[in-house]
Amino acid sequence: MATVAAELRKIRDKVEAGQRLTFEDGMTLEASNDIFTIGELANIVRERYNGNFGYYNVNTHINPTNVCVYKCDFCAFRADLDDKRAYTMDRDQIIERAKQAHDRGATELHIVGGLHHKLPFQYYVDVVKWVKEAAPEIHVKAYTGVEVEWFVKIDRKPIRDILQALIDAGLGSLPGGGAEIFHPEVREQICGAKANTETWLEVHRTAHQLGLKSNATMLYGHIEKAQHRIDHLMRLRELQDETGGFQTFIPLAFHPDHSRMDEIPKPSGVMDLKTMAISRLMLDNFPHIKAYWVMLGIKIAQVALKFGADDLDGTVVHETIYHAAGAETPQEISVKEIRRLIAETGREPVERDTLYHKVERSEGSWRAGDAIKVTALAGVGR
């Protein structure tokens, strides 16, 4: 224990000097029970990047289908084609959802779903087109690296061509899902059939080369161990050094309910905050760390704004994937409530769009078309 404490003091010196932490440093942080010191160090980096701002956005989710060819052990959302829960949204349903989002003042539609083995790639392209037809000003953040890899398989075209077709349809950025845990010791056990680590990273590398920004995630609190989490963060950091295209990292707390891993307990609040803080410390080249309130719970997400996170995500609406896995958080949250939660921590609430431009609205106005976007926030960033 004394050795860990001594190594933690060395890590403090590195953090205060703005020096990069090593894999061994990450393992020291994982071994330490001094969560308050780890949180304090993460807060130094957080404020170095984002000052006192606490970001949120006004967004809506669309999950076009829950039919999925893969059967990942941790997933409670997927359904077989003949399952009574199975669904696939059509053009009218997608357009209606996009119009609802516009009327609520959303600046972003977050679109992810199952890998339907009976649908052509054109359906997924059309989903983007239908959204842009109904609400052309809304940013479309759609399709994980795993989904893109599936599109490559069914359309028999390279990653670059698949992404370009989606960009031509109106795609604005990629979400970070499907990363789960990169290390093969874990990935092969929990989701071995779907896109491997190298493919997931190559999808995001190609997206960045095409000018798209993307997010990244890590699913923690199941069968993985500390070394797997640190390895995951190191791989992301390496790709970010190469491309600079990641803008946000989101640690995702595992929800076991209704999955084939339901014997595993949920991560504790301590693990949630510690993972958030370590992520902020290791990912020194990621501008933003998000505390996704849907998975963490509102209270832990709020505290996470002092443990390295600078973003709570948004109003969400229609989230089904994590609620299928037992998330007990609300389906949506109001702008008034999310601003209150941020302000209670002493942070300044800032509405942002998907690409972290500040959004200013006329008083009382929540239509997306009324938003004024400012391209930068003074004094933010390293």
HELIX and SHEET records of a PDB file:
HELIX    1   1 ALA A    2  ALA A   17  1                                  16    
HELIX    2   2 PHE A   23  ALA A   31  1                                   9    
HELIX    3   3 ILE A   35  ASN A   50  1                                  16    
HELIX    4   4 ARG A   91  ASP A  103  1                                  13    
HELIX    5   5 PHE A  121  ALA A  134  1                                  14    
HELIX    6   6 GLY A  145  ASP A  155  1                                  11    
HELIX    7   7 ILE A  159  ALA A  169  1                                  11    
HELIX    8   8 PRO A  184  CYS A  191  1                                   8    
HELIX    9   9 THR A  197  GLN A  209  1                                  13    
HELIX   10  10 ALA A  226  THR A  243  1                                  18    
HELIX   11  11 GLY A  269  MET A  282  1                                  14    
HELIX   12  12 TRP A  293  LEU A  296  1                                   4    
HELIX   13  13 ILE A  298  ALA A  304  1                                   7    
HELIX   14  14 ILE A  321  ALA A  324  1                                   4    
HELIX   15  15 VAL A  335  GLU A  344  1                                  10    
HELIX   16  16 ALA A  368  ASP A  370  5                                   3    
SHEET    1   A 3 ASP A 311  GLY A 314  0                                        
SHEET    2   A 3 PHE A  53  ASN A  57  1                                        
SHEET    3   A 3 GLU A 348  GLU A 351  1                                        
SHEET    1   B 7 ASN A  59  ILE A  62  0                                        
SHEET    2   B 7 GLU A 108  ILE A 111  1                                        
SHEET    3   B 7 HIS A 139  ALA A 142  1                                        
SHEET    4   B 7 LEU A 171  LEU A 174  1                                        
SHEET    5   B 7 LYS A 213  TYR A 220  1                                        
SHEET    6   B 7 PHE A 246  ALA A 253  1                                        
SHEET    7   B 7 HIS A 288  ILE A 289  1                                        
SHEET    1   C 2 LYS A 358  GLU A 360  0                                        
SHEET    2   C 2 ILE A 372  VAL A 374 -1                                        
END                                                                             
